[in-house]
Amino acid sequence: MTALADTREAWRPDIWQRTQLVGRLAWRELRGGLRGFGVFIACIALGVLAIAGVGSVAASLADGIGSTGQLILGGDLSFALIQREASDGERAFFNDRGTVSVAATTRAMARTSDGRSSLVEIKAVDAAYPLFGTVVTNSIMLLPDLFAQKDGAFGAAVDPALLTRLDLKTGDRITIGNIAIELRAALTGEPDKLAGGLGLGPRLLISEAALRATGLLQPGSLVRWQYRLRLPSTDTSDRAVTAVEKAAQAAFPDAGWEVRTRSKASPQLERNVERFTQFLTLVGLTTLLVGGVGVANAVAAHLARKRDVIGTMKALGASGGTVFAIYCGQIVLVALLAALIGAAFGAALPYALAWAFGSIIPIPVAPSLHPGTLALSIMYGVLTALAFALWPLGRAHDISVSMLFRDQIAAERHWPRRRYIIATALIAAALAALAISTTYDHRIAAIFVASAIGIFVMLRLLAMLTMAIARRLPRARSMVLRLAIANIYRPGSLTPPVMLSLGLGLALLVTVIELDGNLHRQFTAALPERAPSFFFLDIPAADADKFDAFVRDRAPASSLERVPMLRGRIVAANGIKAENLKPAASSRWVLQGDRGITYASAVPAGSRIVAGQWWSADYSGEPLVSLESKTAHDLDLKTGDSITVNVLGRNVTARIANLRAVDWENLGINFVLVFSPGTFGGAPHSDIATLTFADGGTPAEDTAVIKALADAFPTVTAVHVKDALDTLDGIIKNLVLALGGASSITLIAAALVLGGALAAGQRFRIYDAVVLKTFGATRGRLLCAYALEYLCIGAVTVLFGVAMGTLAADLIVTRVMEFAFVFVAGQAAGAALAAVTVTLALGLAGTFTALGRKPAEVLRNL
Amino acid sequence: MNDISSHPSNAISLSGVNLALGRGAARVHILRQIDLNIGRGEAIGLLGPSGSGKSTLLMVMTGLERPDTGSVVVAGQELQRLDEDALARFRGKHIGIVFQAFHLIPTMTALENVAVPLEFAGARDALQRAEKELAAVGLAQRLHHYPAELSGGEQQRVALARALAPDPALIVADEPTGNLDEATGREIIELLFRGHRERGTTLVLVTHDTELAARCDRVVHLHSGRLDTAMLHEAK
């Protein structure tokens, strides 16, 4: 034996040497090009693009919100009070610490001289407004002139939407409360608009003096007073902001105000962006999951092409583990390349968005690179590729060298070794854990991941079942049918890849379609029969009886429900401060900002007691509260526990006497917190009421009531339920549109996988077609057979996809959104039809090539 | 010559080897009670009609196929005692294989193809040694060509250089000229025998060609999975 052989006996490569060898060989192998990896790269790149793009856009929005915090907030700090103005002490505190501007917001009815009316969102500002940014109007007038009282009318800048709605032009007058307002300019830019949240009507910007003159400021009126503070230019640091915030809380612990700072100017907006990002990210993950099927197909095809090479390597001394490592290395490299491509496009998305739509997006976008987001999306891409590639790669471990000596017709199908099965499971688990841990609402993410895996496994089983049934079908007389059925179950059949890719993509699409349909129906078409036509806000308690009598007189066929309404913030539960409570995501909103609260002597309509006892009608003991049961569950509260709310700057602690199940769907007046009478003593408040027409009401009845009430009770605000729901529906439509856009990426991935699978099977199709043509089959009959095959596979997949999508939507609607689910057939049927058509079209497109090949040409090369 | 006795000087020792492949009705007995000893440095020609089990016997000798019964000892190592990975390492160190269909790795150059077994064996000078081996088979000018850029004869020369590169104790060649024209085939055989002579390597050559087999030290005939003892003879 020679010197080389002797030294080799002792050679035991360490990990680094082994890695180097594996890397070298993997790289050499890849130099041959990425042929066959097209679908792999496209699928992973698409999924990563979706996740990286969504993440980058969301982060850019968050940055935009963060960097323009002063603008959005209207100051370095903002103190918001409901139903009350700041006390002299509080105002003195603000004045001592910087420049103060006050902005009061409320809703009111704008009336024209000829009796038309519309709900408006009033913002009344002082002379210091705005502390940051500029108000943009179509007028050259300065704000003081624009708002000043001239010729018996205060001035206003108004959202052009109101001008259109009431067919007015600048210079016209409207009535708000008891005074005339001249619309002097169209309002096109309001620096602190975002902090206001969702408005139900167009904005009307007036002066504080005008608001005070309207008569809308009654005790208990739903007015939000915001005091914005600009710190002196000598110290505007974040530390100074925090110091003022702490000093304010220390000086006025029971103020009950909501304090916001410029670094968290709009937590609600940020939360909404975060929550929506979560849904889009989950859609992106579905794209990856669908793409994973393409990865598995591509890897299996790649290894099938490399069987001889693998056999040769093993003959030359490579162990099964080394072969696995070489090809796994290649797959990781390709996946990394694909993920980088996707991440690069994803990273560019916020820039593209800002460039194309920056001027019309209502939220500021500050495009920048977000390495963490991009790294996470790349990790998703590589992990997904590995999760789907390990199975076929594991099989490569056991490719036998003997096939180099002996022809083998088909690769042996066997399970990979246990270590590869375990590794696949571990990576899938890591992927799921990553998806769940990095999203806002872990529960929803967990449901999504479990559903996606469940549907995936079911689709695989369905494919096996379909093939098993096809195999057992009695022999068909028709050659066309026989061929179609045989193609469904034969080795290398299209059944599994088509079902997995198309089934999952379609299930997602149907879920989105059904959610869209149900939400739309919920907000518009499916208004409950007994849904009220109007909500009336700010009914002065003193005029309440007069209001009731007036409505009964004008609309005798209607029913009126009126309850007292205060605004309050939950500040503690069982003595634990609200900020330290950790409610489930579905009830976090209860602790965010102020909530409407009421008191009542009887169980409110639309509620039923599920725990504890309702208090007696003449109860006058310690404060008691009735809590909505789901909120109680999420806050981990039960009867006997205590809740502290701050109402009008006073903390009130009440014991939970009972829990109520509330039917929110009837759109009646319902509250999370209903207190026992007497809890709030003589606290000033107004009432709210609902008006429900027995027959649902006609537009004419609606207009007549509004007009009469606006004249008689000018300070009462009427919210037309249908209009409000239309506004919400419009917003939801846009959200669903974005969700649908993201889902379409999943469908593109599904089509790619489908196309890839069909292309991979093309060699067999050509062989079949040529042999059958040689023995007398016409192109027409072959075409029928293939069409029948695609139709069968497509139909089974579509039925399952629609069923799963509907089930998923049903669960989301009934369990997460908690309203009744209705199957919206039209669009789902459209999607199903489109899916079958795509399968047929893609399949037959490839088949035409197969049918077009001349037998002699192919047979010569067999 | 008596081939039944085992001896420490044997490169290969097969004893009572039986092998059947397939399942149920499709099960075929490929090798039946094979006893064969091959001495170190000996050249053996393995002759037999198609389907007689020649290639399978080669696979058993190289540890690619495990016999149902019997023992296989190569270079002093009983192959049944090795697991699959150990067998792969053993092959890399002790056995060079030349295939009829060359089986070069298409994405690697001639030089890299020859270097692969040396790299698997941990040789630090793999590329230099591969270059020498290629020069030895007359391909010094074709080092950086890919298999697709080489003729069939050149490809088989690369395959031969690859088999010889680790200086194996045993070279097995499965009809190495089967895919080549006569003249090119002769060149390959010359190179194969030269390698065998110069390195003292044991050679097992599977062939249909009786003339070629006759160049070996000994010829073994295989018929329906059995060694034809009547025809077992010294070739030279």
Chai-1 contact restraints between the chains, C-beta under 6 A:
chainA,res_idxA,chainB,res_idxB,connection_type,confidence,min_distance_angstrom,max_distance_angstrom,comment,restraint_id
A,T2,B,D167,contact,1.0,0.0,6.0,A-B,restraint_1
A,L4,B,D167,contact,1.0,0.0,6.0,A-B,restraint_2
A,A5,B,D167,contact,1.0,0.0,6.0,A-B,restraint_3
A,R8,B,K93,contact,1.0,0.0,6.0,A-B,restraint_4
A,R8,B,A121,contact,1.0,0.0,6.0,A-B,restraint_5
A,W11,B,G122,contact,1.0,0.0,6.0,A-B,restraint_6
A,P13,B,G122,contact,1.0,0.0,6.0,A-B,restraint_7
A,L21,B,E119,contact,1.0,0.0,6.0,A-B,restraint_8
A,R28,B,M108,contact,1.0,0.0,6.0,A-B,restraint_9
A,R28,B,E112,contact,1.0,0.0,6.0,A-B,restraint_10
A,E29,B,T107,contact,1.0,0.0,6.0,A-B,restraint_11
A,R31,B,T107,contact,1.0,0.0,6.0,A-B,restraint_12
A,G32,B,T107,contact,1.0,0.0,6.0,A-B,restraint_13
A,D308,B,H103,contact,1.0,0.0,6.0,A-B,restraint_14
A,V309,B,I105,contact,1.0,0.0,6.0,A-B,restraint_15
A,T312,B,H103,contact,1.0,0.0,6.0,A-B,restraint_16
A,K314,B,A88,contact,1.0,0.0,6.0,A-B,restraint_17
A,A315,B,I97,contact,1.0,0.0,6.0,A-B,restraint_18
A,L316,B,G92,contact,1.0,0.0,6.0,A-B,restraint_19
A,L316,B,V116,contact,1.0,0.0,6.0,A-B,restraint_20
A,L316,B,P117,contact,1.0,0.0,6.0,A-B,restraint_21
A,G317,B,A88,contact,1.0,0.0,6.0,A-B,restraint_22
A,G317,B,R91,contact,1.0,0.0,6.0,A-B,restraint_23
A,G317,B,G92,contact,1.0,0.0,6.0,A-B,restraint_24
A,G317,B,P117,contact,1.0,0.0,6.0,A-B,restraint_25
A,G317,B,F120,contact,1.0,0.0,6.0,A-B,restraint_26
A,A318,B,F120,contact,1.0,0.0,6.0,A-B,restraint_27
A,S319,B,D85,contact,1.0,0.0,6.0,A-B,restraint_28
A,S319,B,A88,contact,1.0,0.0,6.0,A-B,restraint_29
A,V401,B,L64,contact,1.0,0.0,6.0,A-B,restraint_30
A,S402,B,M59,contact,1.0,0.0,6.0,A-B,restraint_31
A,S402,B,L64,contact,1.0,0.0,6.0,A-B,restraint_32
A,S402,B,E65,contact,1.0,0.0,6.0,A-B,restraint_33
A,L404,B,F99,contact,1.0,0.0,6.0,A-B,restraint_34
A,L404,B,H103,contact,1.0,0.0,6.0,A-B,restraint_35
A,F405,B,S55,contact,1.0,0.0,6.0,A-B,restraint_36
A,F405,B,M59,contact,1.0,0.0,6.0,A-B,restraint_37
